C-alpha cells in the first residue's frame, strides 16, 4: 500500500517533532527540512506539515502553570507556541506554501485544496499535535500520517531508559497502547502518541509510520521507504 513501504506517497500529513524547534532556533535548523519538502512538493506530493510545540511550549506552559493558569489555558499556550513554530517553518517555503497558518480543521482543508504545502500547528485544547495531525489526515484523506519524533521508531520499552529495548518494524495500535500505558496526558507532557491520536488512527484505519525527525529519513519514507515503525490498526 502507498505510504507504508511501497511506492511514493501522494498526499501526506507530517507531524514535525517539537524537538527541531529549539529554544535558540536558527534558520539552519529548519532549512534542510524546507529543502526536502519543497523538492517533494515540486514533484507533486501534497502535504500538511504540523509543527510541534517543542521546548518553548514546555517552558511557556511551565511558567503559566506557576502563575496559576488552568489546564485548558496551558493547552492554549502550547497551541500558540506550535503556531509560532509553524509560521517560522512556513516562512521558508516562499510562494510554494499556503501563506498563513490555518487555525481550524476546515481552514486546513480549504488551504490544502488551494496549495500543495500547508503548514499548521495545534488546533484544539486537550490533545497533542499528534492527535491534531491525525484529525487532519482524516479530513484531507491523506494516504499516510508520518509522525516524526526524537526516537527512530517504536521500541518494546522506552529506549532512553532501558538498554535492552528492541525496535519494532510493525506495531498494532493495541500493542502500542500497552507499551505507552502510564504515559502522561497533561499539558506539554504527551509522549510518542496520545490516546486521542490512537483512537483516530483506529477508527479511520489510517496508515501511520513513526520515524526519526530527520530530513533524510523523511525523504526516504515519502519516496516509498520503510524506515521506523509502521503502525497498523489491527
Ligand atoms: P505538543 O505536545 O504536541 O508538542 O504540543 P511537542 O511536545 O513539542 O510534541 P512532540 O514532543 O514532538 O510530541 C505542546 C502542547 O500544546 C498543547 C498541549 O498541551 C501539548 O502538550 N496542544 C497542542 C493542544 O492542546 N492542542 C493541540 O492541538 C496541540
Boltz pocket constraint, residues with backbone or C-beta under 6 A from the ligand:
constraints:
  - pocket:
      binder: B
      contacts: [[A, 16], [A, 17], [A, 18], [A, 19], [A, 51], [A, 52], [A, 53], [A, 54], [A, 55], [A, 57], [A, 71], [A, 74], [A, 75], [A, 76], [A, 77], [A, 78], [A, 79], [A, 82], [A, 121], [A, 122], [A, 123], [A, 124], [A, 125], [A, 126], [A, 127], [A, 128], [A, 129], [A, 130], [A, 132], [A, 148], [A, 149], [A, 186], [A, 187], [A, 188], [A, 189], [A, 190], [A, 191], [A, 192]]
      max_distance: 6.0
